[in-house]
Amino acid sequence: MNERRMAIESEIAGLKQILTSTDYKALKFAEGQISATDYKETKQQRQALRDKINELESELETIKESEENADAE
């Protein structure tokens, strides 16, 4: 397995863990227990995490396709 691929998978796992650690705040907001003002920073952080995860997953897909093409040759 490609070292970059392993690094990306590890980074994605770490980002997902951080995202999971803020789930309780999202639930509190959804249930009306915290205000939009109190949730605003967490919401922005969660979106940044999701954006980074999506970016890394796209890069990972490119690497997988390259590996598959190399194996086919």
C-alpha positions in Angstrom: 0.0 0.0 0.0 1.2 3.5 -0.9 2.6 5.5 2.0 0.6 8.6 0.9 -2.5 6.5 0.8 -1.9 5.2 4.4 -1.2 8.8 5.6 -4.4 10.1 4.0 -6.5 7.2 5.5 -4.9 7.9 8.9 -5.6 11.7 8.6 -9.2 11.0 7.6 -9.7 8.7 10.6 -8.3 11.4 12.9 -10.5 14.1 11.5 -13.6 11.9 11.8 -12.7 11.3 15.4 -12.6 15.0 16.0 -15.9 15.4 14.2 -17.4 12.7 16.3 -16.2 14.4 19.5 -18.4 17.4 18.7 -21.5 15.4 17.9 -22.9 16.2 21.3 -22.9 19.9 20.6 -24.7 19.3 17.3 -27.3 17.3 19.1 -27.7 19.9 21.8 -28.2 22.5 19.1 -30.7 20.4 17.3 -32.7 19.8 20.5 -32.7 23.6 21.2 -30.5 23.3 24.3 -27.9 25.7 23.0 -28.4 28.8 20.9 -27.3 29.4 17.3 -24.8 31.9 18.7 -23.3 29.4 21.0 -23.1 26.7 18.3 -21.8 29.0 15.5 -18.1 28.3 16.1 -18.6 24.6 16.5 -20.7 24.6 13.3 -17.9 26.3 11.4 -15.3 23.9 12.8 -17.4 20.9 11.9 -17.9 22.2 8.3 -14.1 22.8 7.9 -13.5 19.2 9.1 -16.0 17.8 6.6 -14.5 19.9 3.8 -11.0 18.6 4.6 -12.3 15.0 4.9 -14.0 15.4 1.4 -10.8 16.8 0.0 -8.7 13.9 1.4 -11.3 11.3 0.2 -11.1 12.7 -3.3 -7.3 12.5 -3.2 -7.5 9.0 -1.9 -9.9 8.0 -4.7 -7.4 9.4 -7.2 -4.6 7.4 -5.7 -6.7 4.2 -5.7 -7.5 4.7 -9.4 -3.8 5.2 -10.2 -3.0 2.0 -8.3 -5.7 0.1 -10.1 -4.4 1.4 -13.5 -0.9 0.4 -12.6 -2.0 -3.1 -11.6 -3.9 -3.5 -14.9 -0.8 -2.8 -16.9 
